[in-house]
Amino acid sequence: MEFTASQIAEFLQGTVDGDADARVSTFAKIEEGVPGALSFLSNPKYTQYLYDTKSSVVLVNRDFSPEKPVSATLVRVDNAYESIARLLTLYESMKPAKKGISSLASISEKASIGKDVYIAPFVTIEDGAVIGDGTQLYPHVTVGSGVRIGSGCILYPNVTVYYGCEIGNRCTLHAGSVIGADGFGFAPSAEGYNKIPQIGIVTIEDDVELGANTCIDRAVMGHTVIGRGTKMDNMVQIGHNVVMGQNNVCCAQVGIAGTTKIGNWNTFAGQVGVAGQLTIGNQNIFGAQSGIPGNIKDGQVLMGTPVIPAKEWARQAVYFKRLPEMQNDIKELKKEINKSK
C-alpha cells in the first residue's frame, strides 16, 4: 500500500516541507533508510542520519530546525514518536486478519466459539470456554475449562490460560505467557511446607498486552486483576491477588509480590522488585532495578534499593565507585589522629 507525504500529513494533522507527492510504501529506521521508505526522528542522537538518509519521507517534531540541507521530504508533527506509532498501528490494522479453524485443533463441544476466529493447529479449548469474535489463537495455545476470552484478542504460540480465568477484549498475549498458574502459597509446618490451594482466578481487562513468558498468578481467593490498558514486557511476574489499576507499564523482569495494590499510570522499569501486601499510588516512575519495600504515594520518581527520590539516588551514585578510595582516606585520617594523641 502506498501513501504520499501530503496524505500522511493530513492523517497526522502535520505540515509538509518538501515534495508533497513523495510516495512511501514501507517503513525504515532513519539510519537504514531506502527510497520509498518512511522514517522518523525524535531522538536528537539520531539527527546526524537525517542528512544522509535515503528514506523518501521523515517525520520530525514541529520545532525541529535542520542544520544542513535535507534531501528527504519532512512531515512536521507535534510528536514524531507518537505519530510513527499511529502510522504503524494503521499499517498493521490493514493486514487481513487470519480466520478459520484447523481440523488439528482440539475443541470441546461444550465450548463457545465466536465468529471470524482463527484457531490454529494443536490449539486446545476445554469445556465451557468462551472465545469472542475475531480472536486469534496460534499453535499450541491451551484454553482451560470455563475460561472467557473477549473479542479481537491475539494469543501467540504456547500461551496457557488456566481454568476459570477471564481475558477482556483486544488483548495480546505473547508466546509462552501463563495466565492463572497457582500463586506461590505455602504454609510452613514441622514436616515442611504445606500447599495452600489457590482457588481464585485472574481477570485481565480490555486492551492489555503481555510480553513473552510473562506469568500472572491466580488468586488464593477472589481475583488477581490487571487493569485496562496495562502493558507488560517479557518475563514479568505478577503474584497472587495483586490488583493493578489502569494503564500501568511493567518493563522486562519486573516482579510484584502477592496482594499488592497498584493504582493507575505507574511505570516500573526493568527488574524492579515490589514486596507483597503494599499499596502503590498513581503516576509514579520507578527506575531500573529499584526495590520497593513499603507503600508509595502518588506522583513520585524513585530509584534505588530501597527506593529514594531519583535525583537523590543519582547524587549518591557518584560516590559509589569512590568508596574504596574514601575508605583508605578515612584509615589514613585515623592514623594521623592516633599519632597526634
C-alpha positions as CSV (number, residue, x, y, z in Angstrom):
1,M,0.0,0.0,0.0
2,E,1.4,3.4,-1.0
3,F,0.8,6.9,0.6
4,T,2.0,10.4,-0.3
5,A,3.6,12.8,2.1
6,S,0.5,15.0,1.9
7,Q,-1.8,12.1,2.8
8,I,0.4,11.3,5.8
9,A,0.5,14.9,6.9
10,E,-3.3,15.1,6.6
11,F,-3.8,12.0,8.7
12,L,-1.4,13.2,11.4
13,Q,-2.5,16.9,11.2
14,G,1.0,17.9,10.2
15,T,2.7,20.0,7.6
16,V,5.0,19.1,4.7
17,D,8.4,20.5,4.0
18,G,9.5,19.4,0.5
19,D,7.8,17.3,-2.1
20,A,4.1,16.7,-1.0
21,D,3.8,14.0,-3.7
22,A,6.7,11.9,-2.3
23,R,5.5,8.4,-2.0
24,V,6.2,5.7,0.6
25,S,5.2,2.1,0.8
26,T,7.3,0.8,3.7
27,F,9.0,1.8,7.0
28,A,12.7,2.0,7.8
29,K,14.9,3.2,10.6
30,I,16.4,6.6,9.7
31,E,20.0,5.2,9.6
32,E,18.8,2.3,7.3
33,G,16.5,4.4,5.0
34,V,15.8,3.4,1.4
35,P,13.9,5.1,-1.3
36,G,10.1,4.7,-0.8
37,A,10.5,4.3,3.0
38,L,9.1,6.4,5.8
39,S,11.3,7.1,8.8
40,F,11.1,9.3,11.9
41,L,13.4,11.4,14.0
42,S,12.5,12.1,17.6
43,N,15.8,11.4,19.5
44,P,18.4,14.1,18.9
45,K,21.1,11.4,19.0
46,Y,19.9,10.3,15.5
47,T,19.9,13.7,13.9
48,Q,23.2,13.0,12.1
49,Y,21.5,10.3,10.0
50,L,18.8,12.7,8.7
51,Y,21.2,14.4,6.3
52,D,22.3,11.2,4.5
53,T,19.2,9.1,4.8
54,K,17.8,7.6,1.7
55,S,14.2,7.5,3.1
56,S,11.7,9.4,1.0
57,V,9.8,10.9,3.9
58,V,10.8,11.6,7.5
59,L,8.6,12.5,10.4
60,V,10.1,15.3,12.6
61,N,8.8,17.4,15.5
62,R,7.4,20.8,14.5
63,D,10.2,22.7,16.2
64,F,13.0,20.8,14.5
65,S,15.5,23.0,12.7
66,P,17.9,21.2,10.3
67,E,21.5,22.5,10.4
68,K,22.2,21.3,6.8
69,P,20.2,20.6,3.6
70,V,17.9,17.6,3.8
71,S,17.0,15.6,0.6
72,A,14.1,13.8,2.2
73,T,10.6,15.3,2.5
74,L,9.9,16.3,6.1
75,V,6.5,15.9,7.7
76,R,6.3,18.1,10.8
77,V,4.1,16.8,13.6
78,D,3.5,17.6,17.3
79,N,5.2,14.4,18.4
80,A,7.2,12.3,15.9
81,Y,7.4,9.2,18.1
82,E,3.7,9.2,18.8
83,S,2.9,9.8,15.2
84,I,5.0,6.9,13.9
85,A,3.2,4.7,16.4
86,R,-0.1,5.8,15.0
87,L,1.0,5.0,11.4
88,L,2.4,1.6,12.4
89,T,-0.9,0.8,14.1
90,L,-2.8,1.9,10.9
91,Y,-0.4,-0.2,8.8
92,E,-0.9,-3.3,11.0
93,S,-4.7,-2.9,11.0
94,M,-4.8,-3.0,7.2
95,K,-3.3,-6.5,7.1
96,P,-6.0,-9.1,6.6
97,A,-6.8,-11.0,9.8
98,K,-6.4,-14.7,9.9
99,K,-9.6,-16.7,10.0
100,G,-10.6,-20.4,10.1
101,I,-10.5,-23.3,12.5
102,S,-7.9,-26.0,11.9
103,S,-9.1,-29.6,11.9
104,L,-6.0,-30.4,14.1
105,A,-7.3,-28.2,16.9
106,S,-8.9,-29.9,19.9
107,I,-12.1,-28.0,20.8
108,S,-14.6,-29.2,23.3
109,E,-18.2,-29.5,22.1
110,K,-19.1,-27.6,25.3
111,A,-17.0,-24.6,24.3
112,S,-18.5,-21.5,22.6
113,I,-16.6,-20.2,19.6
114,G,-17.4,-16.7,18.2
115,K,-17.4,-15.5,14.6
116,D,-14.4,-14.9,12.3
117,V,-12.0,-16.6,14.8
118,Y,-8.6,-18.1,13.9
119,I,-7.8,-21.4,15.7
120,A,-4.5,-22.8,14.6
121,P,-3.4,-26.5,14.6
122,F,-2.8,-28.0,18.0
123,V,-4.8,-25.5,20.0
124,T,-6.7,-27.0,22.9
125,I,-10.0,-25.4,24.1
126,E,-11.7,-27.2,27.1
127,D,-15.3,-27.5,28.4
128,G,-17.2,-24.3,28.9
129,A,-14.6,-22.0,27.4
130,V,-15.8,-18.9,25.5
131,I,-13.8,-17.4,22.6
132,G,-15.0,-14.0,21.4
133,D,-15.4,-12.8,17.8
134,G,-12.3,-12.2,15.8
135,T,-9.9,-13.7,18.3
136,Q,-6.8,-15.5,17.1
137,L,-5.3,-18.5,18.8
138,Y,-1.9,-19.6,17.5
139,P,-0.4,-23.1,17.6
140,H,-0.3,-24.9,21.0
141,V,-2.4,-22.3,22.9
142,T,-4.2,-24.0,25.7
143,V,-7.5,-22.5,27.0
144,G,-8.7,-24.2,30.2
145,S,-12.2,-25.0,31.2
146,G,-14.5,-22.1,31.9
147,V,-12.1,-19.5,30.5
148,R,-13.6,-16.4,28.9
149,I,-11.7,-14.6,26.2
150,G,-13.1,-11.5,24.6
151,S,-13.2,-10.3,21.1
152,G,-10.3,-9.2,18.9
153,C,-7.6,-10.9,21.1
154,I,-4.4,-12.5,19.9
155,L,-2.8,-15.4,21.8
156,Y,0.5,-16.3,20.3
157,P,2.0,-19.8,20.4
158,N,2.2,-21.7,23.6
159,V,0.1,-19.3,25.7
160,T,-1.6,-21.1,28.5
161,V,-4.8,-19.8,30.2
162,Y,-5.7,-21.9,33.2
163,Y,-9.3,-22.8,34.1
164,G,-11.8,-20.1,35.0
165,C,-9.7,-17.1,34.1
166,E,-11.0,-14.1,32.2
167,I,-9.5,-12.0,29.4
168,G,-11.1,-8.9,28.1
169,N,-11.3,-7.5,24.6
170,R,-8.4,-6.6,22.3
171,C,-5.8,-8.2,24.5
172,T,-2.5,-9.5,23.1
173,L,-0.6,-12.3,24.9
174,H,2.8,-13.1,23.5
175,A,4.4,-16.5,23.3
176,G,4.7,-18.6,26.4
177,S,2.6,-16.4,28.7
178,V,0.9,-18.2,31.5
179,I,-2.3,-16.9,33.0
180,G,-3.7,-18.4,36.2
181,A,-1.0,-20.8,37.4
182,D,-1.1,-21.3,41.2
183,G,0.1,-18.4,43.3
184,F,3.2,-19.1,45.5
185,G,1.4,-20.0,48.6
186,F,2.8,-22.5,51.2
187,A,2.3,-22.8,54.9
188,P,5.3,-23.9,56.9
189,S,4.8,-26.8,59.3
190,A,7.0,-29.2,61.3
191,E,7.0,-31.6,58.3
192,G,7.8,-29.0,55.7
193,Y,5.7,-26.6,53.5
194,N,2.0,-27.4,53.0
195,K,0.5,-26.1,49.8
196,I,-2.3,-23.5,50.2
197,P,-4.9,-24.2,47.5
198,Q,-5.3,-21.3,45.1
199,I,-9.0,-21.3,44.2
200,G,-9.3,-17.7,42.8
201,I,-8.8,-16.6,39.2
202,V,-7.1,-14.0,37.1
203,T,-9.1,-11.2,35.4
204,I,-7.4,-9.3,32.6
205,E,-9.3,-6.2,31.5
206,D,-9.5,-4.7,27.9
207,D,-6.6,-3.6,25.8
208,V,-3.9,-5.3,27.9
209,E,-0.7,-6.6,26.3
210,L,1.6,-9.1,27.9
211,G,5.1,-9.9,26.7
212,A,6.6,-13.3,26.1
213,N,6.9,-15.7,29.1
214,T,5.0,-13.3,31.4
215,C,3.2,-15.0,34.3
216,I,0.1,-13.8,36.1
217,D,-0.7,-16.0,39.1
218,R,-4.3,-16.8,40.1
219,A,-5.6,-15.6,43.4
220,V,-5.8,-17.6,46.6
221,M,-9.4,-16.4,46.7
222,G,-11.1,-13.8,44.6
223,H,-9.2,-12.2,41.7
224,T,-5.8,-11.2,40.6
225,V,-6.6,-8.1,38.4
226,I,-4.7,-6.5,35.6
227,G,-6.3,-3.2,34.7
228,R,-7.4,-1.9,31.3
229,G,-4.6,-0.6,29.0
230,T,-1.8,-2.1,31.0
231,K,1.3,-3.1,29.0
232,M,3.9,-5.6,30.2
233,D,7.3,-6.6,28.7
234,N,8.8,-10.1,28.6
235,M,9.3,-12.2,31.7
236,V,7.2,-10.2,34.1
237,Q,5.9,-12.0,37.3
238,I,2.7,-10.9,39.0
239,G,1.9,-12.6,42.2
240,H,-1.5,-13.9,43.5
241,N,-4.2,-11.4,44.5
242,V,-2.3,-8.4,43.0
243,V,-4.8,-5.7,42.0
244,M,-3.3,-3.5,39.3
245,G,-5.1,-0.4,38.0
246,Q,-5.2,1.0,34.5
247,N,-2.5,2.0,32.0
248,N,0.5,0.7,34.0
249,V,3.7,-0.2,32.3
250,C,6.0,-3.1,33.5
251,C,9.3,-3.5,31.7
252,A,11.2,-6.7,31.5
253,Q,11.7,-8.9,34.6
254,V,9.6,-6.8,36.9
255,G,8.4,-8.9,39.9
256,I,5.4,-7.9,42.0
257,A,4.7,-10.0,45.1
258,G,1.3,-11.1,46.2
259,T,-1.6,-9.0,47.4
260,T,-0.1,-5.6,46.4
261,K,-2.5,-3.0,45.2
262,I,-1.3,-0.7,42.4
263,G,-3.0,2.5,41.1
264,N,-3.0,3.9,37.6
265,W,-0.4,5.1,35.2
266,N,2.7,3.8,37.0
267,T,5.9,2.9,35.2
268,F,8.1,0.1,36.5
269,A,11.4,0.0,34.7
270,G,13.4,-3.2,34.1
271,Q,14.0,-5.6,37.1
272,V,12.0,-3.5,39.6
273,G,11.0,-5.7,42.6
274,V,7.9,-4.9,44.7
275,A,7.3,-6.5,48.1
276,G,4.0,-8.0,49.0
277,Q,0.9,-6.5,50.6
278,L,1.8,-3.0,49.7
279,T,-0.2,-0.1,48.3
280,I,1.3,1.9,45.4
281,G,-0.4,5.1,44.3
282,N,-0.8,6.7,40.9
283,Q,1.6,8.2,38.3
284,N,4.8,7.0,39.8
285,I,8.0,6.2,38.0
286,F,10.4,3.5,39.4
287,G,13.9,3.3,37.9
288,A,15.6,0.1,36.8
289,Q,16.4,-2.4,39.5
290,S,14.6,-0.5,42.1
291,G,13.5,-2.3,45.3
292,I,10.2,-1.2,46.8
293,P,9.7,-2.4,50.4
294,G,7.0,-0.1,51.5
295,N,3.9,1.9,50.5
296,I,4.3,4.6,47.9
297,K,2.1,7.7,47.5
298,D,1.3,9.4,44.2
299,G,3.4,11.2,41.6
300,Q,7.0,10.3,42.6
301,V,10.1,9.5,40.6
302,L,12.1,6.9,42.6
303,M,15.2,4.7,42.3
304,G,17.5,2.5,44.3
305,T,17.1,-0.2,46.9
306,P,15.2,0.8,49.0
307,V,13.8,3.4,46.7
308,I,14.6,7.1,47.3
309,P,13.9,10.1,45.1
310,A,15.8,9.6,41.8
311,K,17.8,12.8,42.0
312,E,19.0,12.0,45.4
313,W,19.9,8.5,44.3
314,A,21.9,9.9,41.3
315,R,23.9,12.2,43.7
316,Q,24.7,9.3,45.9
317,A,25.7,7.1,43.0
318,V,28.5,9.5,42.1
319,Y,30.3,8.4,45.2
320,F,29.8,4.6,44.9
321,K,32.8,4.0,42.8
322,R,34.9,6.2,45.1
323,L,34.1,4.2,48.3
324,P,37.3,2.2,48.3
325,E,39.4,5.4,47.9
326,M,37.3,7.2,50.6
327,Q,37.8,4.2,53.0
328,N,41.6,4.5,52.5
329,D,41.4,8.2,53.2
330,I,39.5,7.5,56.4
331,K,42.1,4.9,57.5
332,E,44.8,7.5,56.9
333,L,43.0,10.1,58.8
334,K,42.5,7.8,61.8
335,K,46.3,7.1,61.7
336,E,47.0,10.8,61.8
337,I,44.6,11.3,64.7
338,N,46.1,8.5,66.7
339,K,49.6,9.9,66.1
340,S,48.6,13.3,67.4
341,K,47.2,11.9,70.7
